[in-house]
Amino acid sequence: MDLTRAFHALLALAGLVACAAVQAAGDGGGGTSVAAEDPDYTEAVAAIRAEKFPRAIELLERHVKRQPGNADAENWLGYAYRRSGQLDAAFVHYDKALAIHPTHLGAHEYVGEAWLLAGRLDKAEEHLKVLDRLCFLPCEQYSDLKRAVADYKAGKRPVAATH
């Protein structure tokens, strides 16, 4: 009996560690060590938090030209474009983020929200399903997109500024 409990406890712990690793790898806001050293990236994240999206876009565009391959920066660019009402540009950068890091939780959430703005519930639900698979336990990105999808189905029109 004690061995069975120990086995189940070990499985639960392994699941928690795996979930934390996936979330840390793709939360979309933590940056990477390279990005953290770039003042443009750091200032851009601060600009996003201050809702100064045109400034964030300018800084992040410079950053990704100098340091391509940063999924977090591409995700933030998508977010800043979406919040600025520029959905076409947002989709370009969310796609880049997901091409670099297909399990990026933040990019799946944000592109799902962008699809709702575009009136494409089907596409938002695709990303919700991906998040459901990626999050061993419920994660913030899954919960946020699930709430946005439910609101959309209830007739509440999404707005660009959901976060």
C-alpha angles and dihedrals in degrees: 000000000000091000091055092051091047090051092051092047090051091050091050091049092049089052093051092049091049092049092049091050093051092047093047091049095054115021091120097223107067099072126207129274090257092048093046089059092053112090091205091058093046092048091046093055089049090049090052091051088050089048092242093140101166090055091047091051092051092050096043093047088056091046096052091048090055096037111027119183099053107132093189092055091048090049092050089049090053090049093049092048091047092050088050090055094250101128098167092057091043091056091050092056096041088052090051091049091051093045089055096040113015093186095052102140096198094051092051091051096046097044088049089054090048090053089054089054088052090051094248106131090165092061092045090052090052089059091044088056091050090051090048089057095043097048108071087189122023109286131196094252092054093045093049095049092043089054091048091050091048091049090049091051089049089058098258108142113230119236127210090244102066097138 
